[in-house]
């Protein structure tokens, strides 16, 4: 669903997310210098837990994340963009932005959630 450039060994603050909005219909996001500029007070977690291409094993536990976030950054052409994301897409943005900050999902697992 997502990838951050540092996962490829490229030290750039860029994320790519492909989100399936309907069966076989996808929204693609490429965001340079993404920042979370607002978020909900409601917290959620991926029902099955989170996985990651950078982690080659299953890790049990849930990560509490904001249910809704607003992201600002730039597209590939340097235009400022703003994305409002909720639920699964919100989790994906937070997960990928964590990569840009050197954080893996298992660093955020809530042992009592």
C-alpha positions, 0 to 999 in steps of 0.5 A, a space after each residue: 500500500 505504501 513505501 517511503 524512499 528511505 526504505 529504498 536507501 534513498 535519503 529523501 522525504 518522499 512517500 508513495 501510497 496506492 489506496 484501493 478505493 473500490 475493487 480495482 480502482 486506485 488513488 495514487 499519492 506521491 507526497 514530498 515533504 509530507 507533514 501532518 497538519 491536523 488530526 482527530 482525537 479519535 484513535 483506531 488501529 488496523 484490525 489485523 495489525 500492521 505489516 511492513 516491507 522493511 520488517 521480514 517477520 510478523 509482529 503481533 500487536 496493534 498501533 493506535 493511530 489517528 482516525 483522520 489526518 490532514 497531510 500537506 506536502 508537495 506533488 512531483 511538480 512542486 505544487 503544494 497539496 493537501 490530502 485528507 485521509 481517514 481510516 485505512 488511508 490515514 493509517 497508511 500516511 502515518 505509517 509512511 511518515 514514520 519511516 521518514 522519521 526513522 520509526 518502524 510500526 513495531 516501535 509504536 505497538 501498544 501492549 495493552 490495546 
